[in-house]
Amino acid sequence: DIKYPPDTSPEDAAISSYWELVSDLEGLSGPDLGAALEQGMDLDQLLGFLAFQSILHNGDYVDEMYFVGAQGVRQGQARDVFHISAWDMDDL
């Protein structure tokens, strides 16, 4: 679920980039899914974060994570790359 302020809409650039990434992932699996995720996300950061939270037995991270889009370059093309921004980590 994407939550956004009431003065924005799904047509905004960041939301559109997110939905484009989601659309690109549909129907993919295995190496193709991994390659597509690496194009649109900081996958190393995400997997490291998930592993760290799992080790700490933190039960409050899956629904307390935001994705922040920033302009990046992947395979020579400028595009939004999503990074995680965790908050409210009070369930340790």
Buried (B, 14 or more C-beta within 10 A) or exposed (E): EEEEEEEEEEEEEBBBBBEEBEEBBEEEEEEEEEEBBBBBBBBEEBEEBBEEBEEEEBEBBEEBBEBEBEEBEEEEEEBBBBBBEBEEEEEE
